[in-house]
Amino acid sequence: MNSSEKAQFNFNDFFNKSLDEEQIDFRNLCSWLLIFSPSELSILTSILAIIISSQLTIEEQAVVASFFVAVSDNIFLISAQQLLIQSAKDLQNQVIERKKEEEEKAKEELEKEQKAKELNDLKNKIEKLEEQLNHHLKNSL
C-alpha cells in the first residue's frame, strides 16, 4: 500500500466516522488558532508548508497547494456572501425602522391636526354660544 493509498484510507475512515457519529464543528477544530498572533500564525503556516512540501513530489505539492487555495477561496466566498446577506438584512431593517418612524410621525401629525380641528370647532361653538347668550341678554333687557 503506497502513501497515497494510506492517505486515502485514513481520509475515508475520518470522513465515514465523522458522518456516522456527528457533524464536525470546525469552530472547535480551529479554536486553537486564536492563541496565535498574526505573525506567529504566519510562521506556523510557513513551517507547515515546509514540512508538507518536504514529503511530497513537485506534482503532489502543486495539487495540495491548489487544493488549499481552492478551500481558502471558497471560505472567502462564503464569508463575503454571508457579509453581503447580513448587510442587506441590516439595510432592510433600517428601511423598515425608518418607515415605521415616518408612519408614527405621520400618525402623530394627523392626531395633532385632529386635536387642533377639534379645539377650533369647540372655540367656534363657544363663540356662537357667547353670541347667542349676548343676543338673548340684549333682548331680555
C-alpha positions as CSV (number, residue, x, y, z in Angstrom):
1,M,0.0,0.0,0.0
2,N,1.7,3.3,-1.1
3,S,1.5,6.6,0.7
4,S,-1.4,8.0,-1.3
5,E,-3.5,4.8,-0.6
6,K,-2.7,5.2,3.1
7,A,-3.8,8.9,3.0
8,Q,-6.9,8.0,1.1
9,F,-7.7,5.1,3.6
10,N,-7.2,7.4,6.6
11,F,-9.3,10.2,5.0
12,N,-12.1,7.8,4.2
13,D,-12.0,6.5,7.8
14,F,-12.1,10.0,9.2
15,F,-14.9,11.0,6.8
16,N,-17.1,8.0,7.5
17,K,-16.6,8.2,11.2
18,S,-17.5,12.0,11.1
19,L,-20.6,11.4,9.1
20,D,-21.8,8.5,11.2
21,E,-21.1,9.9,14.7
22,E,-21.9,13.6,14.5
23,Q,-21.3,16.7,12.4
24,I,-17.9,18.2,12.6
25,D,-17.7,21.6,14.3
26,F,-14.8,23.4,12.7
27,R,-15.0,26.3,15.2
28,N,-13.9,23.8,17.9
29,L,-11.4,22.2,15.5
30,C,-9.7,25.6,14.7
31,S,-10.3,27.4,18.0
32,W,-6.6,26.8,19.0
33,L,-5.7,29.2,16.2
34,L,-6.9,32.1,18.5
35,I,-3.9,31.7,20.7
36,F,-1.5,32.8,18.0
37,S,-0.7,36.4,16.9
38,P,-0.9,37.2,13.2
39,S,2.9,36.9,12.9
40,E,3.0,33.6,14.8
41,L,0.3,32.3,12.6
42,S,2.3,33.3,9.5
43,I,5.4,31.5,10.9
44,L,3.2,28.4,11.7
45,T,1.8,28.3,8.1
46,S,5.4,28.6,6.7
47,I,6.6,25.7,8.9
48,L,3.6,23.5,7.9
49,A,4.2,24.3,4.2
50,I,7.9,23.3,4.5
51,I,7.0,20.1,6.4
52,I,4.3,19.1,3.9
53,S,6.3,20.0,0.9
54,S,9.3,18.1,2.0
55,Q,7.3,14.9,1.9
56,L,5.7,15.4,-1.5
57,T,6.8,15.4,-5.1
58,I,6.5,18.6,-7.1
59,E,3.3,17.3,-8.8
60,E,1.8,16.4,-5.4
61,Q,2.9,19.8,-4.0
62,A,1.1,21.5,-6.8
63,V,-2.1,19.5,-6.2
64,V,-2.0,20.1,-2.4
65,A,-1.3,23.8,-2.9
66,S,-4.2,24.1,-5.4
67,F,-6.5,22.3,-3.0
68,F,-5.7,24.6,-0.1
69,V,-6.1,27.7,-2.4
70,A,-9.5,26.4,-3.5
71,V,-10.5,25.8,0.1
72,S,-9.4,29.3,1.2
73,D,-11.1,30.8,-1.9
74,N,-14.3,29.1,-1.0
75,I,-14.1,30.2,2.6
76,F,-13.6,33.8,1.4
77,L,-16.5,33.4,-1.0
78,I,-18.8,32.1,1.7
79,S,-17.7,34.8,4.1
80,A,-18.2,37.5,1.6
81,Q,-21.7,36.2,0.7
82,Q,-22.6,36.0,4.4
83,L,-21.4,39.6,4.8
84,L,-23.4,40.7,1.8
85,I,-26.6,38.9,3.1
86,Q,-26.1,40.4,6.6
87,S,-25.6,43.9,5.1
88,A,-28.7,43.5,3.0
89,K,-30.7,42.4,6.1
90,D,-29.3,45.3,8.1
91,L,-30.2,47.7,5.4
92,Q,-33.7,46.2,5.1
93,N,-34.2,46.5,8.9
94,Q,-33.0,50.2,8.7
95,V,-35.5,50.8,5.9
96,I,-38.3,49.1,7.9
97,E,-37.4,51.1,11.0
98,R,-37.3,54.4,9.1
99,K,-40.7,53.6,7.5
100,K,-42.1,52.8,11.0
101,E,-40.8,56.1,12.3
102,E,-42.2,58.0,9.4
103,E,-45.6,56.3,9.9
104,E,-45.5,57.1,13.6
105,K,-44.7,60.8,12.8
106,A,-47.4,60.9,10.2
107,K,-49.9,59.4,12.7
108,E,-48.8,61.9,15.4
109,E,-49.2,64.8,12.9
110,L,-52.6,63.6,12.0
111,E,-53.6,63.3,15.6
112,K,-52.3,66.9,16.2
113,E,-54.3,68.1,13.2
114,Q,-57.4,66.4,14.5
115,K,-57.0,67.8,18.0
116,A,-56.3,71.3,16.6
117,K,-59.5,70.9,14.5
118,E,-61.5,69.8,17.5
119,L,-60.2,72.7,19.5
120,N,-61.0,75.1,16.7
121,D,-64.5,73.6,16.4
122,L,-65.0,73.9,20.2
123,K,-63.8,77.5,20.0
124,N,-66.2,78.3,17.2
125,K,-69.1,76.7,19.2
126,I,-68.2,78.7,22.3
127,E,-68.1,81.9,20.2
128,K,-71.6,81.1,18.8
129,L,-72.9,80.3,22.3
130,E,-71.5,83.6,23.5
131,E,-73.1,85.4,20.6
132,Q,-76.4,83.7,21.3
133,L,-76.1,84.4,25.0
134,N,-75.3,88.0,24.4
135,H,-78.2,88.2,21.9
136,H,-80.6,86.8,24.5
137,L,-79.3,89.1,27.2
138,K,-79.8,92.1,25.0
139,N,-83.3,91.0,24.1
140,S,-84.2,90.3,27.6
141,L,-83.1,93.7,28.9
